[in-house]
Amino acid sequence: MRNATRKAWFFDESERTINDGMFAPEPDTTDTIADRHERRRDDTSQTGRMTNGRGNVAFCDGHAEFISREDVHNINTWHPYK
């Protein structure tokens, strides 16, 4: 694995997108991190993906961050070889 400090391991998935117990961060999916810790809830884009806000993610090196949804769906955050 490359860049363990930037590779997401566990996601706090939104209760609105839980469908199979597996978080799929690829850009064509509707899975997204939870916004329940935000003051305002997400808006939903025309694709069905929640677009704003931040959520909790644990990384492979053991630390956790409150990061944006845009960062979660970035291939460099979830793909182990990027």
CORFENRA-V444848 format. One record per residue. N is the residue number from 1. PSI is psi in whole degrees, 0 to 359 (NA if undefined). NEAR is the number of other ideal C-beta (glycine too) atoms within 12 Angstrom. Layout:
N;PSI;NEAR
N;PSI;NEAR
This chain:
1;139;16
2;145;14
3;56;19
4;332;16
5;344;18
6;4;25
7;118;30
8;137;37
9;308;24
10;138;23
11;141;33
12;87;30
13;144;30
14;138;30
15;342;17
16;346;20
17;359;29
18;122;18
19;327;16
20;8;11
21;4;10
22;124;14
23;126;29
24;103;22
25;357;34
26;148;18
27;334;19
28;3;12
29;165;22
30;357;27
31;140;31
32;163;43
33;156;43
34;148;29
35;15;29
36;347;21
37;4;18
38;152;21
39;324;10
40;146;12
41;164;19
42;153;28
43;157;17
44;129;19
45;176;15
46;340;8
47;352;14
48;351;18
49;138;28
50;132;33
51;334;22
52;173;20
53;186;29
54;165;27
55;173;38
56;134;27
57;134;33
58;138;23
59;164;24
60;339;21
61;359;16
62;350;12
63;163;18
64;152;19
65;158;25
66;95;21
67;167;29
68;156;23
69;325;37
70;317;22
71;321;25
72;321;43
73;1;32
74;129;21
75;331;20
76;343;19
77;325;32
78;339;31
79;125;19
80;340;16
81;7;10
82;NA;15
